[in-house]
């Protein structure tokens, strides 16, 4: 994949609705050049990459951000198993094929990063390089039973049918406001420790978060409205189905991970990100032979591509310019 597109001064984000793998699929894109596909996590949308779409397009790349299956303007399918990481991966591969690219760089955040990590193992010839936001690579997939045992908290309820849905449906705007604030670098000190260590599955999710009527500076009311309105249409269940497939996905993931990831890789995390603060980047450094750089942003929380777009964009573009020749 050759980078021949010259940088441009302005970028226009366009929207497309296609059919892949028998479902309706929406993606936003900008720019021309080598293909870079960005995958969102929970509870997000293509919109989470709005700052990166423009920046990558201006840098000479074809930046693409889909709404994953069941998210935003993509089709909601009925079965929990439809949202397996492997079904999502097949959708992303089909999107890359639809776009006519021989290879693509894949960037993922949160569950989109978990999805991104398996793409080069499933499709090694198709994936040229990878970038993870928030979620470090581990040489073996995390055992969901062990995670539940070690980190039993209010987040364990994501796997239980209807528990989180009930809270979301009562107050969707409050749900997003508290979720974005509470997992960001703007949350009060000790918030992550409280949420991950000092809550139980019996606690209510929203009552466990720090309460606020205000939004952090990095997200506007119109931004929040975009998420709220999108999730009112789809409901939050399809996004939660990432969590509800962990047990079924685990045996196949365990076999897949034996292949490893050999593509050039970049990791960007926030210092106030749970997966960084309570996890470790050391296994990743040992397991990835072509890990180029690990960037940790001080004071940044979970939503780093929205909280710190300039720093994230700079790190990604520097990586791409070196690796995509």
C-alpha positions as CSV (number, residue, x, y, z in Angstrom):
1,X,0.0,0.0,0.0
2,X,1.7,3.2,-1.2
3,X,1.1,6.6,0.3
4,X,0.7,8.8,-2.8
5,X,-2.0,11.2,-1.7
6,X,-0.7,14.7,-0.9
7,X,-1.9,16.3,2.4
8,X,-5.0,18.4,1.9
9,X,-6.1,21.7,3.6
10,X,-9.7,20.7,4.2
11,X,-11.5,17.5,4.7
12,X,-15.2,16.6,4.2
13,X,-16.7,13.7,6.1
14,X,-19.1,11.7,3.9
15,X,-21.6,9.0,4.9
16,X,-22.3,5.8,3.1
17,X,-24.8,3.0,3.6
18,X,-23.9,-0.4,2.1
19,X,-24.8,-4.0,2.5
20,X,-22.1,-6.4,3.7
21,X,-22.5,-9.9,5.1
22,X,-26.2,-9.6,4.6
23,X,-26.7,-6.6,6.9
24,X,-27.0,-2.8,6.3
25,X,-23.8,-1.1,7.3
26,X,-23.0,2.5,7.8
27,X,-19.6,4.2,7.6
28,X,-18.2,7.7,7.6
29,X,-15.1,8.5,5.6
30,X,-12.8,11.4,4.6
31,X,-9.8,11.8,2.4
32,X,-8.0,9.6,-0.2
33,X,-4.9,7.4,0.1
34,X,-4.0,4.3,2.1
35,X,-6.9,3.0,4.0
36,X,-7.2,3.4,7.8
37,X,-10.2,1.9,9.5
38,X,-11.1,3.0,13.0
39,X,-13.3,0.8,15.3
40,X,-15.2,2.2,18.2
41,X,-16.0,0.7,21.6
42,X,-18.7,0.9,24.2
43,X,-20.9,2.9,24.2
44,X,-19.6,4.7,21.2
45,X,-20.2,5.3,17.4
46,X,-18.4,6.3,14.3
47,X,-18.7,9.8,15.8
48,X,-16.1,9.1,18.4
49,X,-13.5,9.4,15.6
50,X,-14.7,12.7,14.3
51,X,-11.5,14.4,15.1
52,X,-9.3,11.7,13.6
53,X,-11.3,11.5,10.4
54,X,-10.4,15.0,9.5
55,X,-6.8,14.9,10.7
56,X,-6.0,11.6,8.9
57,X,-7.6,12.9,5.7
58,X,-5.6,16.1,5.8
59,X,-2.5,14.0,6.3
60,X,-3.1,12.0,3.1
61,X,-5.0,8.9,4.2
62,X,-8.4,7.5,3.5
63,X,-9.9,7.5,7.0
64,X,-13.0,5.3,7.6
65,X,-15.0,4.9,10.7
66,X,-17.9,2.5,10.6
67,X,-20.8,2.1,12.9
68,X,-20.3,-1.5,14.0
69,X,-23.1,-4.0,13.6
70,X,-25.9,-2.9,15.9
71,X,-24.4,0.5,16.5
72,X,-25.7,3.9,15.2
73,X,-27.0,3.6,11.6
74,X,-25.9,0.0,11.0
75,X,-28.4,-2.8,11.2
76,X,-29.5,-4.2,14.6
77,X,-29.6,-8.0,14.3
78,X,-31.6,-10.0,16.9
79,X,-29.3,-12.6,18.4
80,X,-26.7,-12.1,21.1
81,X,-24.3,-14.3,19.2
82,X,-24.5,-12.0,16.2
83,X,-22.2,-9.6,18.1
84,X,-19.4,-12.1,18.6
85,X,-16.0,-10.5,18.0
86,X,-15.6,-12.9,15.1
87,X,-18.8,-11.6,13.4
88,X,-17.6,-8.1,13.9
89,X,-14.3,-9.0,12.5
90,X,-15.9,-10.6,9.4
91,X,-17.9,-7.3,8.9
92,X,-14.8,-5.2,9.1
93,X,-13.0,-7.5,6.6
94,X,-16.0,-7.3,4.3
95,X,-15.9,-3.5,4.6
96,X,-12.2,-3.4,3.6
97,X,-12.9,-5.7,0.7
98,X,-15.8,-3.5,-0.4
99,X,-13.5,-0.4,-0.4
100,X,-11.2,-2.2,-2.7
101,X,-8.1,-2.0,-0.6
102,X,-5.5,-4.8,-0.7
103,X,-4.4,-3.8,2.8
104,X,-5.5,-1.6,5.6
105,X,-4.4,-0.1,8.9
106,X,-6.8,-0.9,11.7
107,X,-7.2,1.4,14.8
108,X,-9.4,0.4,17.7
109,X,-10.6,1.8,21.0
110,X,-12.0,-0.1,23.9
111,X,-13.9,-3.1,22.5
112,X,-12.9,-1.8,19.1
113,X,-9.3,-2.4,20.3
114,X,-10.2,-6.0,21.3
115,X,-11.6,-6.4,17.8
116,X,-8.6,-4.7,16.2
117,X,-6.2,-7.1,18.0
118,X,-7.8,-10.2,16.4
119,X,-7.9,-8.7,12.8
120,X,-4.2,-9.3,12.0
121,X,-4.4,-12.8,13.5
122,X,-7.5,-13.7,11.4
123,X,-6.4,-11.8,8.2
124,X,-2.6,-11.4,8.4
125,X,-2.3,-10.5,4.7
126,X,-5.0,-7.9,4.8
127,X,-3.8,-5.9,7.9
128,X,-0.7,-3.8,7.4
129,X,-0.4,-2.2,10.8
130,X,-2.4,-1.7,14.0
131,X,-3.0,1.0,16.6
132,X,-4.7,0.3,19.9
133,X,-6.2,3.0,22.1
134,X,-6.7,2.1,25.8
135,X,-6.5,-1.7,25.6
136,X,-3.0,-3.3,25.8
137,X,-2.3,-6.6,24.0
138,X,-1.9,-9.7,26.1
139,X,-0.2,-12.9,24.7
140,X,-3.3,-14.9,25.7
141,X,-6.9,-13.6,25.8
142,X,-8.2,-12.8,29.2
143,X,-10.3,-15.5,30.7
144,X,-13.7,-14.0,31.3
145,X,-14.4,-16.2,34.3
146,X,-11.2,-15.1,36.0
147,X,-11.9,-11.4,35.2
148,X,-15.3,-11.7,36.8
149,X,-13.8,-13.2,39.9
150,X,-11.0,-10.7,40.2
151,X,-12.9,-7.6,39.2
152,X,-16.4,-8.3,40.5
153,X,-17.9,-4.8,40.4
154,X,-20.9,-2.8,39.1
155,X,-19.4,-3.4,35.6
156,X,-20.1,-7.1,35.9
157,X,-23.7,-6.2,35.3
158,X,-22.9,-5.5,31.6
159,X,-23.1,-9.2,31.0
160,X,-26.5,-9.6,32.7
161,X,-29.6,-9.2,30.6
162,X,-31.7,-6.1,31.1
163,X,-29.9,-4.7,34.2
164,X,-28.0,-1.9,32.4
165,X,-30.8,-1.5,29.8
166,X,-33.2,-0.5,32.6
167,X,-30.9,2.3,33.9
168,X,-30.2,3.5,30.3
169,X,-33.9,3.6,29.3
170,X,-34.9,5.6,32.3
171,X,-32.4,8.4,31.8
172,X,-30.4,8.1,28.5
173,X,-28.9,11.6,28.7
174,X,-27.8,11.2,32.3
175,X,-26.4,7.7,31.4
176,X,-24.1,9.2,28.8
177,X,-23.2,12.3,30.7
178,X,-22.1,10.3,33.8
179,X,-20.4,7.6,31.8
180,X,-18.4,10.0,29.7
181,X,-17.5,12.2,32.7
182,X,-16.8,9.4,35.2
183,X,-14.4,7.5,33.0
184,X,-12.6,10.6,31.8
185,X,-9.5,12.4,33.1
186,X,-11.8,15.1,34.5
187,X,-13.4,12.7,37.1
188,X,-12.4,13.3,40.7
189,X,-9.3,11.5,42.1
190,X,-10.1,8.0,43.2
191,X,-13.0,7.5,40.8
192,X,-11.5,4.5,39.1
193,X,-10.6,2.8,42.3
194,X,-14.1,3.3,43.6
195,X,-15.7,1.9,40.4
196,X,-13.5,-1.1,39.8
197,X,-12.6,-2.0,43.4
198,X,-15.2,-0.7,45.8
199,X,-18.5,-1.4,44.0
200,X,-20.4,-4.7,43.7
201,X,-22.8,-6.2,41.2
202,X,-25.6,-5.2,43.5
203,X,-24.8,-1.5,43.1
204,X,-26.6,0.7,40.6
205,X,-24.3,1.8,37.7
206,X,-25.3,5.5,37.5
207,X,-25.3,5.9,41.3
208,X,-21.8,4.6,41.5
209,X,-20.4,7.3,39.1
210,X,-19.6,10.8,40.4
211,X,-22.6,13.0,39.9
212,X,-22.6,16.1,37.7
213,X,-24.8,18.2,35.6
214,X,-21.9,19.6,33.6
215,X,-20.0,18.2,30.7
216,X,-16.2,18.2,30.4
217,X,-14.7,20.7,28.0
218,X,-13.9,18.1,25.4
219,X,-17.5,17.2,24.7
220,X,-20.3,19.6,23.9
221,X,-24.1,19.3,24.5
222,X,-24.5,18.7,20.7
223,X,-22.0,15.9,20.9
224,X,-23.8,14.3,23.8
225,X,-27.1,14.7,22.0
226,X,-25.7,12.8,19.0
227,X,-24.9,9.8,21.1
228,X,-28.2,9.9,23.1
229,X,-30.3,10.1,20.0
230,X,-28.5,7.3,18.2
231,X,-28.8,5.0,21.2
232,X,-32.4,5.8,21.7
233,X,-33.0,4.4,18.2
234,X,-31.0,1.2,18.6
235,X,-31.2,0.7,22.3
236,X,-28.0,-0.1,24.3
237,X,-28.4,-3.9,24.1
238,X,-26.4,-4.5,20.8
239,X,-23.4,-2.6,22.3
240,X,-23.6,-4.6,25.5
241,X,-23.6,-7.8,23.5
242,X,-19.8,-7.4,23.2
243,X,-19.7,-8.3,26.9
244,X,-22.4,-11.1,26.5
245,X,-20.3,-13.0,24.1
246,X,-17.1,-13.3,26.1
247,X,-17.6,-16.8,27.4
248,X,-18.5,-18.2,24.0
249,X,-15.7,-16.3,22.2
250,X,-13.0,-17.3,24.7
251,X,-12.2,-20.9,23.5
252,X,-11.8,-19.8,19.9
253,X,-9.8,-16.7,20.9
254,X,-7.5,-18.9,22.9
255,X,-6.7,-20.9,19.8
256,X,-6.4,-17.8,17.6
257,X,-4.0,-16.0,19.9
258,X,-1.4,-18.7,19.3
259,X,-0.7,-17.0,16.0
260,X,0.4,-13.7,17.6
261,X,0.5,-10.2,16.0
262,X,3.5,-9.5,13.8
263,X,2.4,-6.3,12.2
264,X,3.8,-2.9,13.2
265,X,1.9,-1.7,16.2
266,X,1.3,1.5,18.3
267,X,-0.3,1.7,21.7
268,X,-1.8,4.9,23.1
269,X,-3.4,4.9,26.5
270,X,-4.5,7.4,29.2
271,X,-2.8,7.3,32.5
272,X,-6.3,7.5,34.1
273,X,-7.6,4.6,32.0
274,X,-8.7,1.5,33.9
275,X,-7.1,-0.9,31.5
276,X,-3.8,0.9,31.9
277,X,-4.0,1.7,35.6
278,X,-5.0,-1.8,36.7
279,X,-3.5,-3.6,33.8
280,X,0.0,-3.7,32.4
281,X,1.7,-2.8,29.1
282,X,4.7,-5.1,29.9
283,X,3.3,-8.3,28.5
284,X,2.5,-6.4,25.3
285,X,6.1,-5.2,25.0
286,X,7.4,-8.7,25.3
287,X,4.7,-10.3,23.0
288,X,4.7,-7.9,20.1
289,X,7.9,-8.1,18.0
290,X,7.1,-4.9,16.1
291,X,5.6,-2.7,18.8
292,X,7.0,0.6,17.7
293,X,6.0,2.8,20.6
294,X,3.9,3.0,23.8
295,X,2.4,6.4,24.5
296,X,0.8,7.1,27.9
297,X,-1.0,10.5,28.2
298,X,-0.8,11.9,31.7
299,X,-4.2,12.9,33.2
300,X,-6.1,11.4,30.3
301,X,-9.0,9.0,30.9
302,X,-10.8,6.4,28.8
303,X,-12.0,8.6,25.9
304,X,-8.6,9.6,24.7
305,X,-9.3,10.3,21.1
306,X,-12.0,12.7,22.2
307,X,-10.2,14.0,25.4
308,X,-6.8,14.6,23.7
309,X,-7.4,14.6,19.9
310,X,-4.4,16.6,19.0
311,X,-1.9,14.4,20.9
312,X,-3.6,11.2,19.6
313,X,-3.7,12.5,16.1
314,X,0.0,13.4,16.2
315,X,1.0,10.0,17.5
316,X,-1.1,8.1,14.9
317,X,0.1,10.2,12.0
318,X,3.7,10.0,12.9
319,X,3.3,6.2,13.2
320,X,1.5,5.9,9.8
321,X,4.0,8.1,8.0
322,X,6.9,5.8,9.1
323,X,5.1,2.5,8.5
324,X,3.0,3.0,5.4
325,X,5.4,3.3,2.5
